[in-house]
């Protein structure tokens, strides 16, 4: 894994423990997983966001893109 991406994932994990904004965490984590080609993990993250906030258009789009 690229050092910068690994650092970003680690920072997100630390931020999740301190933050109540899990939607932002799941969306950001999903984007990183998608970029890494980890589509199953990305789909899980985007699906969590769309379940909690079905009107979040970018998460719905990214879910479709990941499925495609």
N, C-alpha and C positions, 0 to 999 in steps of 0.2 A: 504494500500500500504506500502511496506517495506520502512523504513525511508531512506535508501541509494538510492533506486530507485526513490523515490519521490524527493530527493535532486538532483539526476542526471537529472530528467525531468525539474526541476526548473532551473538548471544551463544551460541546453540546451535552454530553453525558453529565458533566459537572453542573451545567446550567439547569438541567432538568431537575436535579436534586434540590436546587435552591429556588426554582421558579414554579409558579402555579400555571404558567402559560404552556400547557402541554400541547395545545394546537400548534403554536409556533414551533415548538421543539419537533413534533412529529412531522410537520411539513418540511422543515429544514433538513431533518434527518432523512426523510424520504428523497429529497432532491440529491443529497450526497450519495445515498445508496443507488439511486438511478444512474448517477454519473459514474459510479464504480461498476455498473453492470449487475448489481445485486438486486434484480428485479423483484424477487419474492419479498425481500425486506422493504423495498420501496413501496410495493403495493400494500403491504401491511400498514405502513405509516400513512399513506394517502387515504386508505380506507378508514383508518381511525379518525382522520380529520373530517372526511365527508360524513361519517356516521354522526359525529358530534356537531357538525355545522354543514348541513347539506347545501346551503346556499353559497358556500365558499367555492366560487367558480374555478379558481386556479387549481384547487385540490381535485375537483371533479375532472378537469381537463387532464391533470397529471395522472390520475387514476386510469383514464381512458388511454392515454399515451403509453403508460406502462403495460396495460393489457395488450395493446396493439403490438 
